[in-house]
Amino acid sequence: GKEMTEAEMKSMHLLKTGALIKASVMLGYHLANSNDEKLAHALENYAQCVGLAFQVQDDILDVEGDTETIGKPQGSDHESDKATYPRLLGLKKAKKTADDLISNAVNSLKVLDGSGESLKVIAEYVVNREK
């Protein structure tokens, strides 16, 4: 029931879903024993963008998704008076935000010289998923 600004929502989601995705992505970087700071920065940006896009898409699915497919009643976030991106920005702008985040994430992968295809597929799945 608390009104939040876009910055507050971004911060909250970076500490939740974003942190989990960032940990997953950066684990691979650290296991590779890489010391490439440019790569580390690119992967961190990728992970943050994908994490936020995941949450934005989750909020969008609460509005547009099928109850059986998403595994919870459609509109339950709204009914629970949760702060969501569609509620804050409107559905059209929330969708654009998710798309922009994924574009930013994919652009971050350019540093991988074409070897980041699997990360690109994951990023695109995040905004195209139905559940």
Secondary structure, 3 states (H helix, E strand, C coil): CCCCCHHHHHHHHHHCHHHHHHHHHHHHHHHCCCCCHHHHHHHHHHHHHHHHHHHHHHHHHHHHCCHHHHCCCCCHHHHCCCCCHHHHHCHHHHHHHHHHHHHHHHHHHHHHCCCCHHHHHHHHHHHHCCC
